[in-house]
Amino acid sequence: MSNFQCLRSEIVPKLITQFESKFNLPMPDDAKAFRDVLGQMNARVFQAYVRPTTDALRLVITNGIISPTYAPISIRSRPQDAKAYVYDVLLSLVIMHTEVSSTTPSLTNQILSYMLEQISSALLHSFKQRARYTLSALMQATLDVEFTAQTLNNYTTEKASEIQGQIYLALDERTDNDARLALQQELPEMRAILKRLRERTKGEFACFKRERKARKDGERKESGKTST
């Protein structure tokens, strides 16, 4: 993938520019054809890399959400943690992040953003498999979605945000008015629980924040050079 990125952004454009310059022969159609072919090849390589992980995570998410033990036994029991499948998904992405960032850092954002979109899509599909959500199940689903989204906030895309909105709509369609009203009353405490979870797991998932910090550090250094 890194090689294709280099071909598309650097090598092929330079070769085309040199050819056009030396032979005084514009070739816009050929240049577009080259870009299209490289784009198709890159897409196939990209899918070959991410598909095994996305397929595995979809199965983990589905099995976790449709499990009979997904919601607490008491319909008013307040969940205190995200479900195990959420941690399985996030830890798998930690491994992927390490693999990508240590070999081709320039692709980290693209790959992790795509994975967040796929995870969000799997959550939406899986939540739709349950016919009804009690208050406790609704709180658990909300905690799972928010914890995932906030942990991977650095890789949020417009598509991922749109899917997350669809998740809440799907949950709302599968509950009753009493549970909706009760959830509103529970939100302050759920925010506190979510904050505690983020603090407790910040070491486990610190890698998802490092890229943003690195960019800011780079910008500060560049600014310092400019002012000097």
Phi, psi and omega in degrees: 000321178295320179296318178296321178300317179294319178299314185290321188266338186234298191294306183297314177302321178295317179297318180295317179298317179296318180297313180298322181289315184289323184256001180051047186226096178299140181221060182297323181293317179294321179298318178295320179298317178300314181297319180297314181296314179296324178296318179294318179295319179296320180297320180293318179294319179301312181294323179297328180281314188274335188300315179302320180289316180296320179297317180295318182290326176300318180294318178299315181295313181299312181297324180292319185279323182276359179300139178299338181264015183300312182263148176302156182298314178286130184290346179247010180290133182270121179294145181249356183204158172290156180289161184301325182297329179296316179293323177300317180295311183295321179292328175296323178287332174299316179298316180295318179301315180298316181298313184286311185294335181274348181245309180225077184305330183295342181263356186301311183297317180298314184289314181292326177295318178297318180296321177297320177298317180292321177296316179299319178296319179293322176298315180300312181299318184288319178297329178289344180286339178271133186283329187211148179236118171287176180300315181295321178292323179295318178294319180296316179298317179298317179296317180298313183294314182293320180296318178296311183296318182288324178295324182257023184303330181297342184244017180295138175237169177299320180295316180298318179297321179296317180294320179297323174296322177294328178298312181295327176293318179296321178294318180298324180290342186249021177227179180249173186294325179298318180292322178299313181294320180294324179298320179300322179289332182277344187304317179302316180291325178293324176297321178294319178297316180298319179298319179295320178297317180297319179294318183292330186253010185296333176287320181296323187245024181298332183299333181287349179255344187295325182298317179296317180297320180297320179296318181294319178298319179296321179294322179294318179296318180294321178296320180295320178297319181296316182292329178290000000 
